[in-house]
Structures are given as structure tokens and as C-alpha cells.
Amino acid sequence: MNQNIKYKPGARLYFDMEKIAEDGLLLRDGCHLKVKGRLPLSPYLIWTADWKSVGLESEFSTPAEFTVRANNKFNELYGNTVKTTF
């Protein structure tokens, strides 16, 4: 995937992974954190990022820009907990 290609981002969802783990719904494969089966949005969803909420000037972005802006906005709102690496 080209991180710098223009696209129209949908939404990026941020979840409370500690709560998911406490409730026994978290699986680890050594590299990723995954959910076992299905996950209801409530009570685990913390925040949803879209192009407007992250401060983009238009509904088009790149995967790299949208990821960085979404993570930065989340960190601004909820504390510096999300790291962005490429």
C-alpha cells in the first residue's frame, strides 16, 4: 500500500484496549492486538476520527497524513498514548 497516495478516508476508530483485555476479549498474536470474535462499540469505543475532526481542509488525504493527524488529535484529546510510525 502506498502511504502517500490520495484517497478519501472513512473513519479511524480508537478503542479502550485495557477494557477489552479486562473483559477477556483481547487476543495477542505476538505482533498485533486483536479481538476475539465480535466487539460491540459500547463500552469500548473511545473516539472516532474523520477528515473533519482531524483538521483536514478537504475530504481527501493520504493514508500517512490521515494516520498522523488522527493520532495527533487523539493524543491531544486523550493523552499521549498513540504512537505513529512508518
C-alpha positions, 0 to 999 in steps of 0.5 A: 500500500502506498502511504502517500497516495490520495484517497478519501478516508472513512473513519479511524476508530480508537478503542479502550484496549485495557477494557477489552483485555479486562473483559477477556476479549483481547487476543495477542498474536505476538505482533498485533492486538486483536479481538476475539470474535465480535466487539460491540462499540459500547463500552469500548469505543473511545473516539472516532476520527474523520477528515473533519475532526482531524483538521483536514481542509478537504475530504481527501488525504493520504493514508500517512497524513490521515494516520498522523493527524488522527493520532495527533488529535487523539493524543491531544484529546486523550493523552499521549498514548498513540504512537505513529510510525512508518 
